[in-house]
Amino acid sequence: MTNKRELKKYINVSCADLLAECVAVSLYSTKASDENVKALMYSILKLENQFVRRISHPEPGMKAKTYFKDVLDKFHSGANEIIDQINNFH
């Protein structure tokens, strides 16, 4: 990622894809209950909001490259947890 705008766009697109996958699971899976899918969608929105905010307001005192790499790594780990939860519905 070369700048904040591209990083925010990456996070927004990734979360939109995760939300679309949740909708697909809710429509086509017999294991998924509405409450579980809604909770998972809420966690996706919360993840997106949290990381876009972190990009907008970096921590003072840290090098920018180090900070944004850390943010991206933590976003990937959060997204992977959500992907694992989606896969459990299949």
MODELLER restraints for C-alpha pairs under 7 A, 6 or more apart:
rsr = mdl.restraints
at = mdl.atoms
rsr.add(forms.Gaussian(group=physical.xy_distance, feature=features.Distance(at['CA:1:A'], at['CA:7:A']), mean=5.78, stdev=0.5))
rsr.add(forms.Gaussian(group=physical.xy_distance, feature=features.Distance(at['CA:4:A'], at['CA:55:A']), mean=6.63, stdev=0.5))
rsr.add(forms.Gaussian(group=physical.xy_distance, feature=features.Distance(at['CA:8:A'], at['CA:52:A']), mean=5.87, stdev=0.5))
rsr.add(forms.Gaussian(group=physical.xy_distance, feature=features.Distance(at['CA:11:A'], at['CA:48:A']), mean=6.52, stdev=0.5))
rsr.add(forms.Gaussian(group=physical.xy_distance, feature=features.Distance(at['CA:12:A'], at['CA:48:A']), mean=6.60, stdev=0.5))
rsr.add(forms.Gaussian(group=physical.xy_distance, feature=features.Distance(at['CA:15:A'], at['CA:44:A']), mean=6.34, stdev=0.5))
rsr.add(forms.Gaussian(group=physical.xy_distance, feature=features.Distance(at['CA:15:A'], at['CA:48:A']), mean=6.31, stdev=0.5))
rsr.add(forms.Gaussian(group=physical.xy_distance, feature=features.Distance(at['CA:19:A'], at['CA:41:A']), mean=6.20, stdev=0.5))
rsr.add(forms.Gaussian(group=physical.xy_distance, feature=features.Distance(at['CA:22:A'], at['CA:37:A']), mean=6.57, stdev=0.5))
rsr.add(forms.Gaussian(group=physical.xy_distance, feature=features.Distance(at['CA:22:A'], at['CA:41:A']), mean=6.86, stdev=0.5))
rsr.add(forms.Gaussian(group=physical.xy_distance, feature=features.Distance(at['CA:22:A'], at['CA:86:A']), mean=6.81, stdev=0.5))
rsr.add(forms.Gaussian(group=physical.xy_distance, feature=features.Distance(at['CA:26:A'], at['CA:32:A']), mean=5.96, stdev=0.5))
rsr.add(forms.Gaussian(group=physical.xy_distance, feature=features.Distance(at['CA:26:A'], at['CA:37:A']), mean=6.50, stdev=0.5))
rsr.add(forms.Gaussian(group=physical.xy_distance, feature=features.Distance(at['CA:29:A'], at['CA:89:A']), mean=6.81, stdev=0.5))
rsr.add(forms.Gaussian(group=physical.xy_distance, feature=features.Distance(at['CA:29:A'], at['CA:90:A']), mean=6.26, stdev=0.5))
rsr.add(forms.Gaussian(group=physical.xy_distance, feature=features.Distance(at['CA:31:A'], at['CA:89:A']), mean=5.68, stdev=0.5))
rsr.add(forms.Gaussian(group=physical.xy_distance, feature=features.Distance(at['CA:31:A'], at['CA:90:A']), mean=6.95, stdev=0.5))
rsr.add(forms.Gaussian(group=physical.xy_distance, feature=features.Distance(at['CA:32:A'], at['CA:89:A']), mean=5.48, stdev=0.5))
rsr.add(forms.Gaussian(group=physical.xy_distance, feature=features.Distance(at['CA:51:A'], at['CA:75:A']), mean=6.97, stdev=0.5))
